[in-house]
Amino acid sequence: MRSDVDDELLANASFPEAMTRARSPRERAARKTSRERAAYHEAGHAVALHALGQHVKRITIKANVEAGTAGTCSGQNALRPEHGPEFDSSDKNRLRMEKDVQVCLAGGEAERRFAGRANLLGSGPDRCAAIDLLSFFEGDVYEKPGRGKQEGFRTYFRLLRIWSRRLVTNRRNWTKVEAVARLLLEKETISGTETVAAMQDAVQRAIDLEVKKSQVREEKTGGQRAR
């Protein structure tokens, strides 16, 4: 966890300059929203899991200093070759891989939508996990370099990233992301049951709001016709 005035900042600047820079509006905003960014990041993972038919077990935005994480979302059933002899590169497992890659990338995409910019450092482990999964099916692009091979790998990765972005930022699912993020900010750690309930409540509230808007429009239209 970082202190209010970064050690490196103090080491490379005079004390007044360091204090001025540390208290700048941009840095205050960054500190203020770091927990919110983590909440939206983990909510993105959870919504993607649920949308793709996988189970959400637990989410937390309690930082793990040893692991270097700002939060975790457990429930991903990411494919790994070491899982056993049943693992292969069949079409069935390729489809599972594509879902898992989308889940890996969904956290960063949700955080990007919320904050207005990507968090390359915070999303790094998720990105590496996604590349690892894709590499098993497409081959290690770094082991056997080749322009055509690399371009194919990158295009496939970009496609899955676009799918992931659309998955969590479409109108219906973004409502769920916001609801889960709010609950995380309130409770810090929530169960899978609480997560799903928050999503369902958010969708129901959105439906109720649309019904009310429709009723108001109909009433206005009816009143104008009566005149």
LUMVEX-531961 format. One line per field, with one value per atom (N, C-alpha, C): residue in one letter; chain; atom name; x, y, z. Coordinates in pm, whole numbers, plus 50000, padded with zeros to 5 digits. Example, Ala and Ser with C-alpha at 12.3 -4.5 7.8 and 13.67 -1.06 7.14 Angstrom:
<rs>
aa: [A A A S S S];
ch: [A A A A A A];
at: [N CA C N CA C];
c1: [51319 51230 51320 51285 51367 51290];
c2: [49431 49550 49670 49775 49894 50003];
c3: [50780 50780 50780 50708 50714 50787];
</rs>
This chain:
<rs>
aa: [M M M R R R S S S D D D V V V D D D D D D E E E L L L L L L A A A N N N A A A S S S F F F P P P E E E A A A M M M T T T R R R A A A R R R S S S P P P R R R E E E R R R A A A A A A R R R K K K T T T S S S R R R E E E R R R A A A A A A Y Y Y H H H E E E A A A G G G H H H A A A V V V A A A L L L H H H A A A L L L G G G Q Q Q H H H V V V K K K R R R I I I T T T I I I K K K A A A N N N V V V E E E A A A G G G T T T A A A G G G T T T C C C S S S G G G Q Q Q N N N A A A L L L R R R P P P E E E H H H G G G P P P E E E F F F D D D S S S S S S D D D K K K N N N R R R L L L R R R M M M E E E K K K D D D V V V Q Q Q V V V C C C L L L A A A G G G G G G E E E A A A E E E R R R R R R F F F A A A G G G R R R A A A N N N L L L L L L G G G S S S G G G P P P D D D R R R C C C A A A A A A I I I D D D L L L L L L S S S F F F F F F E E E G G G D D D V V V Y Y Y E E E K K K P P P G G G R R R G G G K K K Q Q Q E E E G G G F F F R R R T T T Y Y Y F F F R R R L L L L L L R R R I I I W W W S S S R R R R R R L L L V V V T T T N N N R R R R R R N N N W W W T T T K K K V V V E E E A A A V V V A A A R R R L L L L L L L L L E E E K K K E E E T T T I I I S S S G G G T T T E E E T T T V V V A A A A A A M M M Q Q Q D D D A A A V V V Q Q Q R R R A A A I I I D D D L L L E E E V V V K K K K K K S S S Q Q Q V V V R R R E E E E E E K K K T T T G G G G G G Q Q Q R R R A A A R R R];
ch: [A A A A A A A A A A A A A A A A A A A A A A A A A A A A A A A A A A A A A A A A A A A A A A A A A A A A A A A A A A A A A A A A A A A A A A A A A A A A A A A A A A A A A A A A A A A A A A A A A A A A A A A A A A A A A A A A A A A A A A A A A A A A A A A A A A A A A A A A A A A A A A A A A A A A A A A A A A A A A A A A A A A A A A A A A A A A A A A A A A A A A A A A A A A A A A A A A A A A A A A A A A A A A A A A A A A A A A A A A A A A A A A A A A A A A A A A A A A A A A A A A A A A A A A A A A A A A A A A A A A A A A A A A A A A A A A A A A A A A A A A A A A A A A A A A A A A A A A A A A A A A A A A A A A A A A A A A A A A A A A A A A A A A A A A A A A A A A A A A A A A A A A A A A A A A A A A A A A A A A A A A A A A A A A A A A A A A A A A A A A A A A A A A A A A A A A A A A A A A A A A A A A A A A A A A A A A A A A A A A A A A A A A A A A A A A A A A A A A A A A A A A A A A A A A A A A A A A A A A A A A A A A A A A A A A A A A A A A A A A A A A A A A A A A A A A A A A A A A A A A A A A A A A A A A A A A A A A A A A A A A A A A A A A A A A A A A A A A A A A A A A A A A A A A A A A A A A A A A A A A A A A A A A A A A A A A A A A A A A A A A A A A A A A A A A A A A A A A A A A A A A A A A A A A A A A A A A A A A A A A A A A A A A A A A A A A A A A A A A A A A A A A A A A A A A A A A A A A A A A A A A A A A A A A A A A A A A A A A A A A A A];
at: [N CA C N CA C N CA C N CA C N CA C N CA C N CA C N CA C N CA C N CA C N CA C N CA C N CA C N CA C N CA C N CA C N CA C N CA C N CA C N CA C N CA C N CA C N CA C N CA C N CA C N CA C N CA C N CA C N CA C N CA C N CA C N CA C N CA C N CA C N CA C N CA C N CA C N CA C N CA C N CA C N CA C N CA C N CA C N CA C N CA C N CA C N CA C N CA C N CA C N CA C N CA C N CA C N CA C N CA C N CA C N CA C N CA C N CA C N CA C N CA C N CA C N CA C N CA C N CA C N CA C N CA C N CA C N CA C N CA C N CA C N CA C N CA C N CA C N CA C N CA C N CA C N CA C N CA C N CA C N CA C N CA C N CA C N CA C N CA C N CA C N CA C N CA C N CA C N CA C N CA C N CA C N CA C N CA C N CA C N CA C N CA C N CA C N CA C N CA C N CA C N CA C N CA C N CA C N CA C N CA C N CA C N CA C N CA C N CA C N CA C N CA C N CA C N CA C N CA C N CA C N CA C N CA C N CA C N CA C N CA C N CA C N CA C N CA C N CA C N CA C N CA C N CA C N CA C N CA C N CA C N CA C N CA C N CA C N CA C N CA C N CA C N CA C N CA C N CA C N CA C N CA C N CA C N CA C N CA C N CA C N CA C N CA C N CA C N CA C N CA C N CA C N CA C N CA C N CA C N CA C N CA C N CA C N CA C N CA C N CA C N CA C N CA C N CA C N CA C N CA C N CA C N CA C N CA C N CA C N CA C N CA C N CA C N CA C N CA C N CA C N CA C N CA C N CA C N CA C N CA C N CA C N CA C N CA C N CA C N CA C N CA C N CA C N CA C N CA C N CA C N CA C N CA C N CA C N CA C N CA C N CA C N CA C N CA C N CA C N CA C N CA C N CA C N CA C N CA C N CA C N CA C N CA C N CA C N CA C N CA C N CA C N CA C N CA C N CA C N CA C N CA C N CA C N CA C N CA C N CA C N CA C N CA C N CA C N CA C N CA C N CA C N CA C];
c1: [50084 50000 50087 50056 50137 50098 50201 50176 50125 50081 50029 50135 50260 50369 50462 50473 50551 50698 50761 50902 50993 50964 51045 51029 50911 50885 50966 50971 51047 51197 51240 51383 51434 51347 51390 51339 51287 51237 51254 51259 51266 51134 51133 51014 50894 50910 50792 50739 50832 50789 50717 50770 50708 50568 50551 50419 50320 50368 50280 50234 50329 50295 50206 50233 50155 50011 49991 49857 49786 49839 49776 49639 49545 49410 49411 49504 49509 49544 49642 49681 49574 49509 49400 49287 49258 49152 49191 49319 49366 49353 49389 49379 49232 49149 49008 48938 48975 48904 48972 49085 49155 49070 48998 48912 48791 48740 48628 48670 48789 48840 48850 48899 48909 48772 48673 48537 48479 48497 48447 48524 48653 48734 48682 48666 48620 48474 48394 48255 48249 48342 48348 48374 48469 48496 48370 48303 48186 48072 48045 47935 47966 48091 48129 48113 48157 48141 47994 47910 47766 47704 47740 47682 47722 47840 47889 47858 47772 47724 47816 47908 47999 47959 48011 47970 48060 47998 48072 48070 48187 48194 48208 48299 48328 48403 48374 48446 48489 48607 48654 48738 48736 48826 48921 48938 49037 49174 49263 49394 49476 49548 49641 49781 49849 49981 50081 50077 50172 50153 50028 49999 50006 50002 50007 49878 49765 49635 49549 49467 49374 49240 49221 49097 49101 49004 48996 48851 48831 48700 48721 48678 48697 48575 48601 48493 48535 48639 48688 48738 48698 48745 48836 48945 49034 49098 49106 49166 49317 49375 49519 49558 49665 49707 49736 49782 49818 49698 49577 49458 49438 49496 49482 49472 49467 49464 49337 49231 49107 49120 49225 49245 49307 49246 49302 49259 49303 49273 49153 49055 48934 48854 48757 48671 48592 48552 48477 48560 48685 48772 48813 48817 48846 48736 48611 48500 48508 48547 48566 48679 48786 48898 48856 48776 48733 48650 48568 48490 48582 48680 48771 48858 48898 48976 48892 48766 48677 48660 48651 48639 48766 48882 49010 49019 48971 48985 48872 48764 48644 48670 48753 48781 48845 48946 49012 48922 48834 48742 48639 48590 48494 48561 48682 48756 48784 48816 48841 48716 48602 48476 48446 48469 48438 48534 48664 48764 48799 48762 48792 48929 49005 49136 49173 49261 49302 49401 49400 49497 49588 49693 49778 49849 49891 49961 49867 49751 49657 49597 49585 49527 49632 49758 49867 49853 49829 49816 49700 49588 49473 49508 49578 49619 49714 49808 49902 49830 49730 49653 49577 49523 49449 49542 49660 49757 49802 49820 49859 49754 49628 49520 49516 49526 49520 49640 49756 49879 49870 49795 49786 49717 49625 49551 49618 49683 49743 49894 49952 50096 50159 50276 50345 50400 50338 50375 50515 50566 50700 50809 50771 50867 50908 50812 50838 50791 50875 50833 50812 50711 50680 50573 50591 50500 50354 50331 50195 50137 50219 50174 50140 50228 50205 50081 50063 49946 49817 49821 49702 49668 49772 49753 49695 49754 49709 49566 49533 49397 49295 49328 49242 49224 49336 49333 49248 49266 49187 49038 49005 48864 48803 48875 48824 48815 48906 48901 48779 48748 48628 48502 48498 48383 48368 48481 48479 48429 48477 48435 48285 48236 48092 48009 48066 47994 47963 48062 48042 47992 48002 47962 47829 47766 47633 47537 47429 47342 47296 47252 47198 47306 47421 47526 47599 47606 47671 47590 47460 47375 47412 47441 47483 47619 47712 47846 47837 47758 47744 47685 47587 47522 47620 47696 47792 47904 47949 48054 48008 47884 47831 47826 47784 47776 47915 48012 48150 48205 48176 48223 48158 48038 47967 48016 48038 48066 48209 48281 48420 48433 48360 48362 48219 48187 48051 48057 47955 47947 47890 47897 47840 47689 47625 47479 47442 47517 47492 47517 47618 47653 47540 47491 47383 47256 47228 47109 47119 47239 47258 47235 47280 47259 47110 47042 46899 46818 46852 46782 46804 46926 46958 46877 46868 46792 46644 46591 46449 46420 46511 46491 46492 46581 46589 46460 46406 46280 46166 46160 46053 46061 46183 46200 46151 46183 46139 45987 45926 45779 45716 45773 45721 45736 45850 45872 45771 45745 45649 45509 45474 45342 45326 45432 45428 45411 45484 45471 45330 45272 45137 45036 45055 44965 44973 45095 45113 45049 45069 45011 44859 44805 44660 44602 44674 44628 44626 44726 44732 44619 44589 44480 44346 44328 44201 44174 44281 44265 44220];
c2: [49881 50000 50124 50223 50342 50443 50517 50625 50746 50850 50970 51036 51032 51088 50975 50946 50833 50848 50738 50744 50789 50740 50777 50925 50975 51117 51203 51163 51238 51231 51118 51100 51183 51220 51288 51431 51486 51624 51686 51818 51888 51867 51884 51855 51940 52074 52153 52107 52077 52033 51900 51810 51678 51691 51776 51793 51854 51949 52012 51911 51829 51731 51622 51581 51473 51516 51648 51697 51753 51727 51778 51714 51784 51729 51594 51576 51450 51334 51356 51249 51224 51332 51313 51232 51260 51187 51041 51018 50880 50800 50862 50791 50768 50867 50857 50745 50724 50628 50491 50472 50344 50227 50248 50143 50122 50231 50220 50146 50174 50106 49956 49920 49778 49714 49787 49733 49708 49802 49784 49674 49664 49559 49420 49396 49265 49241 49346 49332 49291 49343 49304 49156 49103 48959 48879 48923 48850 48850 48964 48973 48888 48889 48807 48658 48619 48480 48438 48519 48487 48487 48584 48595 48477 48420 48309 48173 48174 48048 47983 48062 48006 48055 47987 48011 48115 48211 48309 48261 48247 48197 48309 48402 48505 48619 48742 48859 48945 49000 49091 49202 49318 49426 49455 49356 49366 49336 49432 49417 49307 49232 49130 49179 49230 49290 49187 49067 48963 48922 48907 48867 48986 49106 49226 49252 49213 49232 49329 49405 49499 49433 49311 49238 49107 49022 48894 48856 48782 48725 48577 48495 48351 48290 48194 48129 48094 48160 48126 47982 47910 47772 47770 47847 47864 47732 47710 47588 47593 47482 47469 47328 47312 47179 47084 47136 47050 46997 47034 46988 46837 46776 46631 46586 46453 46399 46434 46477 46511 46644 46719 46847 46826 46882 46875 46998 47007 47126 47101 47029 47002 47129 47123 47239 47276 47173 47199 47280 47240 47313 47448 47460 47591 47690 47646 47732 47771 47675 47704 47804 47786 47879 48020 48033 48166 48234 48157 48213 48257 48173 48206 48327 48340 48458 48584 48576 48691 48729 48627 48654 48721 48671 48729 48877 48912 49049 49141 49083 49163 49261 49224 49314 49443 49430 49548 49634 49568 49642 49720 49658 49728 49846 49825 49933 50047 50011 50113 50194 50128 50198 50295 50251 50334 50452 50425 50528 50613 50566 50643 50617 50529 50492 50354 50287 50152 50154 50048 50029 49914 49946 49843 49761 49826 49755 49662 49714 49632 49518 49536 49432 49337 49361 49280 49130 49088 48944 48880 48951 48899 48882 48979 48974 48857 48837 48725 48591 48581 48457 48430 48537 48523 48477 48536 48498 48354 48313 48176 48076 48107 48020 48012 48126 48130 48060 48069 48010 47858 47796 47651 47602 47684 47646 47698 47812 47873 47856 47794 47778 47901 47884 47995 48089 48202 48297 48352 48344 48396 48292 48164 48057 48045 48055 48041 48167 48270 48397 48385 48451 48456 48560 48645 48757 48711 48613 48566 48505 48427 48363 48467 48565 48668 48750 48784 48863 48786 48656 48573 48565 48549 48542 48674 48784 48916 48945 48906 48930 48850 48725 48640 48702 48749 48809 48936 49019 49143 49113 49009 48971 48933 48852 48810 48929 49022 49141 49227 49237 49311 49244 49111 49037 49064 49062 49084 49225 49322 49461 49477 49420 49430 49355 49246 49165 49245 49320 49390 49534 49590 49731 49749 49638 49657 49704 49765 49834 49746 49626 49536 49493 49450 49399 49510 49630 49739 49777 49765 49787 49690 49566 49465 49498 49541 49576 49687 49789 49901 49854 49765 49716 49635 49548 49465 49553 49650 49741 49819 49868 49942 49854 49730 49638 49607 49594 49569 49688 49807 49926 49937 49884 49887 49779 49657 49543 49489 49525 49485 49342 49249 49109 49057 48992 48940 48798 48722 48584 48579 48462 48445 48466 48420 48437 48585 48662 48806 48874 48827 48885 48866 48744 48714 48790 48799 48873 49020 49077 49218 49239 49144 49153 49146 49051 49033 49154 49210 49329 49447 49460 49571 49562 49441 49422 49450 49403 49426 49575 49646 49791 49862 49818 49879 49853 49732 49699 49783 49793 49872 50018 50069 50209 50229 50133 50143 50135 50051 50040 50172 50234 50363 50470 50472 50570 50549 50422 50391 50436 50415 50456 50608 50681 50828 50877 50814 50853 50829 50714 50682 50781 50820 50915 51051 51094 51221 51216 51103 51088 51088 51017 51011 51148 51226 51358 51452 51441 51526 51492 51363 51322 51370 51368 51411 51558 51637 51779 51801];
c3: [50000 50000 50000 49916 49905 50011 50057 50152 50076 50151 50086 49999 50044 49965 49929 49803 49756 49793 49837 49878 49765 49644 49530 49498 49517 49492 49587 49715 49814 49788 49736 49713 49597 49505 49384 49373 49482 49479 49615 49616 49743 49816 49948 50026 49984 49968 49923 49788 49695 49562 49571 49653 49669 49726 49826 49887 49788 49708 49609 49506 49458 49356 49412 49537 49597 49623 49639 49670 49548 49431 49311 49293 49226 49205 49137 49042 48970 49062 49151 49242 49347 49393 49490 49427 49300 49229 49212 49181 49161 49289 49404 49532 49569 49537 49572 49496 49371 49288 49279 49343 49329 49379 49490 49543 49452 49396 49304 49177 49129 49010 49035 49153 49189 49192 49245 49254 49115 49025 48888 48815 48843 48780 48817 48948 48993 48954 48952 48908 48762 48681 48540 48523 48602 48598 48634 48741 48790 48690 48631 48534 48411 48367 48252 48284 48402 48444 48437 48499 48506 48367 48284 48150 48062 48088 48007 48070 48170 48227 48328 48385 48486 48625 48724 48862 48930 48997 49077 49221 49281 49419 49522 49495 49595 49527 49571 49520 49638 49628 49731 49670 49733 49694 49810 49895 50001 49941 49947 49883 49949 49866 49913 49880 49980 49958 49909 49967 49927 49782 49741 49603 49507 49563 49479 49404 49465 49399 49478 49406 49471 49500 49452 49472 49396 49421 49350 49326 49220 49188 49165 49258 49243 49177 49092 49019 48879 48829 48696 48694 48593 48576 48455 48464 48350 48310 48181 48130 48146 48185 48193 48149 48071 48026 48140 48256 48367 48444 48402 48471 48459 48357 48346 48202 48179 48044 47967 48038 47968 47895 47924 47859 47722 47620 47485 47408 47285 47205 47112 47163 47086 47066 46974 46950 47075 47151 47274 47372 47388 47480 47424 47292 47234 47270 47265 47303 47450 47533 47676 47695 47619 47627 47591 47485 47441 47550 47620 47730 47843 47876 47986 47955 47830 47791 47807 47767 47783 47930 48016 48160 48211 48167 48209 48173 48055 48005 48051 48099 48134 48247 48342 48454 48407 48323 48270 48184 48107 48020 48102 48211 48297 48367 48414 48481 48383 48262 48159 48129 48122 48097 48212 48334 48450 48463 48450 48477 48356 48237 48117 48059 48122 48070 48122 48048 48085 48200 48280 48387 48344 48267 48210 48316 48424 48531 48605 48646 48722 48642 48509 48423 48367 48400 48346 48372 48498 48526 48450 48438 48363 48216 48163 48023 47998 48090 48077 48083 48171 48181 48052 47992 47867 47754 47748 47645 47664 47790 47820 47771 47794 47748 47596 47532 47386 47323 47389 47337 47326 47418 47414 47286 47236 47116 46988 46998 46880 46874 46978 46983 47045 47105 47170 47065 47052 46948 46969 47093 47120 47095 47095 47074 46929 46839 46696 46625 46630 46569 46419 46374 46233 46213 46114 46100 46086 45998 45977 46103 46175 46298 46404 46419 46520 46488 46362 46324 46347 46317 46341 46489 46571 46716 46768 46724 46770 46726 46605 46555 46637 46669 46750 46889 46946 47079 47078 46975 46965 46955 46878 46862 46996 47073 47204 47300 47286 47370 47336 47207 47164 47218 47208 47262 47411 47482 47626 47658 47583 47604 47583 47474 47445 47548 47600 47697 47825 47874 48002 47986 47867 47851 47778 47735 47677 47787 47747 47842 47957 47925 48027 48127 48075 48163 48238 48179 48251 48375 48366 48483 48595 48557 48655 48714 48629 48676 48781 48752 48846 48979 48972 49095 49180 49117 49190 49247 49171 49217 49340 49336 49451 49576 49557 49671 49726 49638 49682 49761 49716 49787 49925 49936 50064 50159 50107 50194 50184 50081 50054 50004 50065 50023 50013 49901 49884 49828 49856 49809 49667 49607 49475 49475 49582 49594 49599 49678 49687 49553 49482 49352 49252 49242 49148 49186 49316 49361 49322 49336 49299 49150 49070 48925 48891 48952 48924 48967 49084 49133 49039 48989 48899 48771 48717 48593 48617 48730 48760 48777 48845 48862 48727 48639 48506 48427 48439 48371 48427 48560 48624 48579 48568 48525 48383 48296 48157 48146 48229 48231 48272 48376 48422 48315 48248 48141 48029 47996 47891 47929 48056 48104 48099 48136 48133 47990 47896 47755 47703 47742 47698 47755 47881 47944 47874 47841 47772 47633 47564 47431 47436 47537 47554 47587 47670 47706 47587 47501 47382 47285 47273 47184 47235 47367 47427 47399 47392 47361 47217];
</rs>
